[in-house]
Amino acid sequence: MAIQFTVNGKTAASDAPPETPLLWVIREDLKLTGTKFGCGTGLCGACMVHIDGKRAFSCQTQLSQAAGHSITTIEGLSPDSSHPVQKAWLAERVPQCGYCQSGQIMSAADLLNHKPNPTRAEIVEHMSTNICRCGTYQRIVRAVERAAREA
């Protein structure tokens, strides 16, 4: 029996086994490849999505846990990349290799959704769930600060 949920505002369903990581359903079944596989253990944040408006590691979320919930991936954050975080990311020239960026952006958007004017310390703490192998952490913090100011 298919498990039903919503992804980026559209009804979706999957016949994958209930214990399948949501990440694989998003990438393989739904072909939304912006959400990345990094570590597979919830330590790097490359797979970050929003479930019912709160960030979640999709590699650690079983498909059965998504049943009846609303999931937003990087593709659904804004249809035209006009989300304040996405605009700030470009303005601050955050991406280097870019692999972690969708997860970083989803974490930053979650922070600003729940705390529109975070302090620098709150930004650093919140973003600590995401790893950037290129080390663009200072640019990430500046981008979140910019998005907070300009939103």
N, C-alpha and C positions, 0 to 999 in steps of 0.2 A: 504494500500500500504506500502510495507516494506521500511524502512529508511536504506540507504546504507552508509557505512563508512569503514575505514580500521583500523584493530586492529593488532598491532605487525607485520605489513607488509602483512597481509592477508585480503582479502575482507570479509566483514561481513555485515549482514543485520538483522534488527529486525522488527517484526510486532507489537511490544509494542506500546502503545499510545505515541504520540510525547512528551508529558509532563513527561514521565517516567524518573526518574533520570538515567543518564548514568551508575552510580554505579550498579544499579540493573540489567541492561542489561549485563554489564561486568560479574558480579558474577553469576546471575541466568541463563541467556540465553547462554552466551558464556563459562560459567564454569571456568572463570579465577578468582580464589578466593584469589589471592595474594593481590589484592586491598581490603582494609578492610572498613567496616562500623564502624564509631566511633560515631560521634555526629549527623550526618545528617543535620547539619546547616552550614558547611564550617568553623568550628572553630578549629577542632583538626588536620586535615591534614592526617588522616589515609587513606582517599580515594584518595589521590593525584595520578594523571596520567599526562601524557603529551599529549596535543592536538596541533598538528602541531608544535611540538618541544617546547611548552611552558607549564609550569605546570598549572593544573586546578583541582579544587575540583570536583570530579566526582559526588558527592552527590548533588551538586548545578548546575550541567550541565544537561539540558534536552536532551533527545535523539535527538530531532529535531535540537538542536544546534550542534550535532555531524555529521549531514548529510554531506557527501562529504569530511570529514576531516580525518586526520590520527591520531590515538590514540595509545599511547604506555603505556602499563601497566608494572608493575615490572617484569612480565614474559617475556616481550619483550625487557627489557633493555639490556640484553646480554644473548645469549643462554646457556652459560656455567658459568655464574656468574663471568666473567672475567672483568667486567666493573671496572674501577679504584675505584669508590665509593664503590662497593660491596667488593672489596679486602681490601680496607682501613677499612671498617666496621668490618671485621673479625680481621684484624691486631690490631685494637684498642679495640677489644672486646666490641663493642657498645651494642649489644642486651642483654637485660635482660629478660623480658617476651616476647619481640619480636613483640607484637601486632602492634605497631606504625611504625615498621621499614621499611615496604615497602613504606609508605608515606614519611618517613624521607629520604630514599634513593632517591626517585623520586624528592623530593625538592632539595636535595644536587646536584643531577645530573643536574637539571635545572640550578642551580646557576653556576656550573662549565662550562656548555655549553655556558652560556652567559657572564661569567666573569671568565676566567681560573685561575686567581691569585687574589682571593678576600682577603681583609684584614680580620682579626679576627672580627672586628666590622661589616663588611659586611656579614660575615657568620652568626653571631648571629642575625642580623636584618632579613636576608633572611629566616633563619630557624625558626624564631619566629612564623611562620604560622603553625608549627607542635608542637603538645603537646606529651610529653613522661611522662606517669604517674609514671614510675620508676625513673625518674630524671637523665637520663644518658646524660644530656646536655653537660657536659665537654668532654665526650668521643665522642659525635657527632661532636663537634667543632674540636677536634683533628683529627677525621677521615676525615672531609672535608679538613682540612689543609694538611693531608697526601695525600689524593687523588689529590689535586692540585699540590703538589710537584712531585708526582710519575706518573702523567698522561703524 
